[in-house]
Structure formats: structure tokens, C-alpha cells
Amino acid sequence: MSASSETLPRWKCVCAYDGTQFAGWQSQAEGRGLAIQDVIERRLAQILGAPTRIHGSGRTDSGVHALAQVFHFDADWRHGPEKLVAAFRVGLPPTIQVKSVQAAAPDFHARFQATGKRYVYHLSLGDADPFARPYCWTVFRELDLAAMQAATELLRGRHDFRAFTALNGPAREDTVRDLRRFDLVRRGRRLQVTMEAEGFLYKMARSLVGGLVAVGEGKLTLADLRAILASRERTMAVKTAPAQGLFLAKVFYS
């Protein structure tokens, strides 16, 4: 392990996790809870015999889950990807799974080379069963699904989404995103919202779902939603959907 980081092979990994008991993906300041990154780095240090930093495609908030989070690291691992996956399997908690490992180009970066992300949000119309309840937002009020579908069409496309983020930064920060996919599908008592963009602002995905539900409940009209979008100002009328229903489903690379 004496070689410099510039000469070490780079590895691209895909992992899944149940975020319920974690303080999000990214390592936090001391005392703010255990992050998924911390757990993976601890196991990787055991495997490699030295501390190794991993770099994720982006953050997920506390309580948010992932089906395919991507991260990379540099290490002199000479036993092949399959054995590294196996080593992760026996040392990680059951709530975290490294699904794949592959050699990557020396300049690959999980975050900076990502060209898009897909998030999926699950809602339950009425009380979900005990196995689904921790992974969806249970809504007890009747929802106007036709109005919600119209809302997805209104918000789909390239817009300034400052009104749908929890950013506290300066107004000059770029908040324009191309929401290239925003779909709502019903399967029985379950609703699935799929969102895809080149990138998402802080809590944007959950705020979009909150806006949809407000329209479905009749608390916001489509005209209200259009005005909120144009205002570029956060309003209490758009709530942030609960974290447990959100899954990072895919990270795209060119």
C-alpha cells in the first residue's frame, strides 16, 4: 500500500441500502449519526488493511434508501472484483449491500461524471401493510389522480425549481434543472412516482412529491402550482414528503 494514490487502480461500485437507521449517505460531523459511507469505509479498511476514502455519486438524506448508489475508491486490490464483492458481503450489515464492483478508468469520478439520476417515490392510498409501511408515505385522504397527472405534466421539463428545494444559499445559485421524466403510476393501492433529471437540488425530489400530493388533496390547484414554480420562493403549501418513501434508483453515466 505504499504506492501513491495516483498510481492505484480505481474501482467503481454499486450498492443498495435501507436508509432507515442511517444519517444519510455522506459522513457527518461528529455526533450527528452514523452514515452509510462510514460503514462501507470501515469494512473496506478491514479488507484492505488501510483506511480508504470512498466517493459517492451524491448524497441521500437521512432515512432515504438506494437501489443503486454508485461510489468509487482507489486501492491495490489484486484478487478480482468478485472476491471484493464477497468480502463486502460477509462484513457489512444486512441493510447495506455492495451489488457490483468493476475496474474503472483512472479518471472516473462517481459524482462529477454522473449525467443524471433517477429517483422513485412510493405512496400508499390508505394504511400500508407492516412490511411496506416503513418504505412509503401513507396518505389517508382521497387523492385526485387526474389532477396529479396534470401536475406532473406541468412540472416536467426545464424549469427553475428554487421553490421546490430546501436550499438556504444565495438566490444567484443555479436552481434550473431539466426534469426529463416525472411519471405517476398506480398499482392497486400503491402509487409510484418516478423522477429523472441531470441532477436534483437539496430535497427537490421529496418537495416535488409533496407538491403532487397537495394537488391531489385539493390544497393546491394547477394554477397555484404554476404560480409557486414561477415565484422561485419556498412556501409552506409545498411540504417535503417523508424520507422513507424515496429511493435512489439509478445513476447515469455517458
N, C-alpha and C positions, 0 to 999 in steps of 0.2 A: 504493500500500500504506500510505498514511498514515492511513486510517480506523481507528478503534478496533476491537478485536475484537468488541465488542458489535454493531457495525453490519455486520460482514462476513457474507456468505451462509454457510450451513452445508452441508456436503456429507457424505453417507453413502456409504460404500464397502464393498464385499465383496471379500475377497481369499482366495486359496488359496496354500499354501506347503508345500514339503518342508522339514521342520524339522531334517533330519539334521545339517546343518553349522552350525546356529544355536544360540545360548544362550537359546532360548525366544522368546516374542513380545516381552516388555517390555524396554525399555532397562535395561542393567545398570550397576552401579558400574564405574568404570574398571578395566580389566584382567580383567574376568570374561567376556569374549567378546562376539561380535557378535550383536545381537538383530535380529529381523525388523523391529521398529519403527524401529531405527536406519537400516536400508537404505531403507525406504519414505520416512522423513523426509528422508534425504539426496537422494533423487530428487525429492521434492516441492519441496525448496528450489531445486533446479536449474530445475524447471518454473516456479515462481512468482517466482524471483529474491529470495527472502527465507526465512529459517528459519520453519518452520511445524510446530507440535506436533500430533500425531495422538493420538486417544484410542480405545483398543480396547475391545471388549466384555468383555475379561478376559484373563488370562494363559494361555499354554500353556507347559509346561515345556520345557527343553532336549531336543531330539530328537523332540518331539511335532509332528504335522502338522495342517494345517487344510484343509478343503474350502470353508469359508465363514466365515472370521473377519470380523467387522464392525468398522469404525472410522469415526470422523468427524473433521473438521477445519473450520476457518473460513478462508475465503480469497476474495479478489475475483477470481474466475475468470469471464471473460465469453465463453468460446468454446464452452460447452456440455459436457455430460457425456461425449459420445462422443469428443471431441478430448482430454479429460483421460485417458480410458482409453487412447487411442492413445499419448499422451505417456508414460504409465507403461510401456506395452508395450515401447517402444524403449529404456528406460533402466534397467529392473530386470533382475536376473539371472534365468535360466530357472527357478530354483527358487521364485520368487515371482511371482504373477500377480494383478493387480487385475482382477477379473472384471466389476465394475459400479460406476458412480458415479451418484448421483442427488441432486438438491437435497433438503434436509431442512428440517424446521421449525426455527426459531431455537432452540427449547428441546430439540431432540432430543439425547439422550446415548446413545452406543453401549453404555456399561456400565450406567448407572443405570436405563435404561428397558427393559433386557432382561428378559423374563419367563420365559425358560427356555433351556436348551441341550441339544443332542443330541451325544453322543459315540459313535463307532463304534470297536470294537477288533477287530483281525484276528489270528487264531491259525492256525498250520499244524500239522496232525497228521502229524508226520514232516517230513523236510527239505524246505523250500520251494525252488522253483527260484530261480536267481540274480536274477531280476527281481522276485520277490515277497519274497525274504529280508530286504531292508532295511526292509520295511513290515509285518512281522508278528512274532509271537512263535512260534518253532518249538518245539513240545513233542514229545519223543520217546517219552514214556511213554504207555501206553494210558489213555484217559480214559473215565470212566463218564458218558456224556452224559445219561442219565436222572437221575442224581443231580445233575448240574449244572443241569438244567432245574428240578428241585425246589428247588435253591438260589436260582435267580432268583425263584421264587415266594415263597420265604421272605423275601428281601430287598426285593422290590418293595413300594412303599407308603411311608408316612410313618414314619420311624424316626430315632432319634439315631444318627448314623453316626460318632461320635467314634472308634470302634475301627477305622474304615476310612479314616482320614486321617493325614497326617504332621504335623498341626498340633502346634506346641510351645507354644501360647498357654495362657492360664488356662482352667481347667475350666469357668468360667462362660460362656465363649464359646459362642454358639448353634451347635450342630452338628446340629440337626434339619433334615432335608431330606425332600421328597416325591419319592421315586424312582418317578415315574409310569410309566416304561417301563424294563423290564430284560428283554431278549429274547436268546435264544441260537438261532442258525440254522446248520445245517450245509449246506455245499455242497461235495460231494466231500470232499477232504482239508482244506478250509478251514472254520473256524468264525468266525462274525461275532457279536459281542456288541454290542447297541445299548442305550445308556443315555440316559435323558432325565429331567431334573429342573429345578426352577426355578433351581437353582444347584448347583455342585459345590464341595466342600471341597478343600483342597490335597491333591493326589494321590489323591483319593477314587475317581475312575473307574478308575485303574490298580490300586488296592487291591481294589476290588470284583472285578475280573478275576482278580487274584491269589487271592482267596478262592474264586472259582469253580473255578479250576484245582486248588487244593488239595483241594477236594471231589472233583473228577473223578479225581484221582490216588489218592484214598483216604486222604489225610493228615488230612483233617477230615471228620467226619460232619455231618449236618444239625443234630444236637443240639449239636455243638461250635460250629458257625456261629451258632446261635441264642444260645448262651451268650456267645460273643465279642461279638455285637451288644449284648446286654443289659449286658455288663460295662463298656462305654464305655472300654475300655482297649486300646491297641495291643498286639499280640502278634507275635512272630516267626513264628507259624504262618501269618500272612497276609502274604505277600510283595507288594511293589509290582511289578506287571507291567512289563516293559521298555517304554521310551518309544516305540520305533519302531513299535509296533503301534497306537498311539492316534491318532485323527483327530477334530478338532472338525468336526462335520458340519453343524450348523445352529445359529443363534442366533434365538430367537423374540422377537417384539415384539407388543404388543397392537394 
